[in-house]
Amino acid sequence: MKKILLTLILIYSIGLYVNAQKVYSCDYKSDADVKVYVCDYKSDADLVVYKCDYKSDASDNEGKWYFCEYKSDADKNIYFVDYKSDADLLIYFADYKSDAGWRNSSKKHLMY
């Protein structure tokens, strides 16, 4: 019994620190955790995002996102806004995984 309890506590505590970036794109602003604007230039972004093809490729809070098909599978629900001034987070989509990462670390808390 003690081993099972200890194992469950260990799994739960690891889960608190592992934040895979599985996101779902909402249809309504009110459903979103974070409002996102896509910038035309990397230099304008708070976060450079790489779209992963597989859920296992999405990493911690490093800008490697996997877009889920279902809202219930996602860690964060995002809504893409049309205007920069409406956004909580400015992102730029990169073509290469190595380009992903935070440019403005003061907004990291938005994706935890």
C-alpha positions as CSV (number, residue, x, y, z in Angstrom):
1,M,0.0,0.0,0.0
2,K,2.8,2.4,0.9
3,K,4.5,1.7,-2.5
4,I,1.4,2.5,-4.4
5,L,0.8,5.7,-2.5
6,L,4.5,6.7,-2.9
7,T,4.3,6.0,-6.7
8,L,1.1,8.0,-7.1
9,I,2.7,11.0,-5.2
10,L,5.8,10.8,-7.4
11,I,3.8,10.7,-10.6
12,Y,1.7,13.6,-9.5
13,S,4.7,15.7,-8.5
14,I,6.4,15.0,-11.8
15,G,3.2,16.0,-13.6
16,L,3.4,19.5,-12.0
17,Y,6.7,20.3,-13.6
18,V,6.2,18.7,-17.0
19,N,4.2,21.2,-19.1
20,A,3.9,19.8,-22.6
21,Q,2.7,22.5,-24.9
22,K,-0.4,20.9,-26.2
23,V,-2.7,23.7,-27.4
24,Y,-6.2,23.9,-28.8
25,S,-7.4,26.8,-31.0
26,C,-10.7,27.9,-29.7
27,D,-13.5,29.4,-31.8
28,Y,-14.5,31.9,-29.2
29,K,-12.4,34.4,-27.3
30,S,-14.2,33.7,-24.0
31,D,-13.2,30.0,-24.2
32,A,-9.5,30.8,-24.4
33,D,-6.8,30.9,-21.6
34,V,-4.5,33.0,-23.8
35,K,-5.3,35.4,-26.7
36,V,-2.6,35.1,-29.3
37,Y,-1.5,37.4,-32.2
38,V,0.7,36.1,-35.0
39,C,3.4,38.5,-36.0
40,D,4.9,38.9,-39.4
41,Y,8.4,39.3,-38.1
42,K,10.3,37.2,-35.5
43,S,11.7,40.4,-33.9
44,D,8.2,41.5,-32.9
45,A,7.3,38.3,-31.2
46,D,7.3,37.4,-27.5
47,L,7.5,33.7,-28.4
48,V,8.8,31.9,-31.5
49,V,6.6,28.8,-32.0
50,Y,7.4,25.7,-34.0
51,K,4.3,23.5,-34.9
52,C,5.1,19.9,-34.0
53,D,3.7,17.0,-36.0
54,Y,3.5,14.7,-33.1
55,K,2.4,15.1,-29.5
56,S,5.6,13.6,-28.2
57,D,7.7,16.3,-29.9
58,A,6.0,19.1,-27.9
59,S,8.2,20.0,-25.1
60,D,8.0,22.0,-21.9
61,N,7.4,25.7,-22.1
62,E,9.9,26.2,-25.0
63,G,7.7,27.2,-27.9
64,K,7.2,23.7,-29.4
65,W,3.4,23.4,-29.8
66,Y,1.3,20.5,-30.8
67,F,-2.2,21.5,-31.9
68,C,-4.8,19.1,-30.5
69,E,-7.9,18.1,-32.3
70,Y,-10.0,18.2,-29.1
71,K,-10.2,20.8,-26.4
72,S,-10.1,18.2,-23.6
73,D,-6.6,17.0,-24.8
74,A,-5.0,20.4,-24.6
75,D,-3.0,22.0,-21.8
76,K,-3.8,25.5,-23.0
77,N,-6.7,26.9,-25.0
78,I,-5.7,29.7,-27.3
79,Y,-7.6,32.2,-29.4
80,F,-6.1,33.9,-32.4
81,V,-7.0,37.6,-32.4
82,D,-6.9,40.0,-35.4
83,Y,-5.2,42.9,-33.7
84,K,-1.9,43.1,-31.8
85,S,-3.5,45.3,-29.1
86,D,-6.0,42.6,-28.2
87,A,-3.4,39.9,-27.6
88,D,-1.9,38.6,-24.4
89,L,1.0,36.9,-26.3
90,L,2.7,37.8,-29.6
91,I,4.0,34.8,-31.5
92,Y,5.9,34.0,-34.7
93,F,5.7,30.6,-36.4
94,A,9.2,29.3,-37.2
95,D,10.0,26.8,-40.0
96,Y,12.7,25.1,-37.9
97,K,12.4,23.5,-34.4
98,S,15.7,25.0,-33.4
99,D,14.3,28.5,-33.8
100,A,11.6,28.0,-31.1
101,G,11.9,29.8,-27.8
102,W,11.0,32.8,-25.7
103,R,12.2,36.2,-26.8
104,N,10.3,37.9,-23.9
105,S,10.6,35.7,-20.9
106,S,8.4,38.0,-18.8
107,K,5.4,36.4,-20.5
108,K,6.4,32.8,-19.8
109,H,3.8,32.5,-17.1
110,L,1.0,32.7,-19.7
111,M,1.8,29.2,-21.0
112,Y,2.3,27.4,-17.7
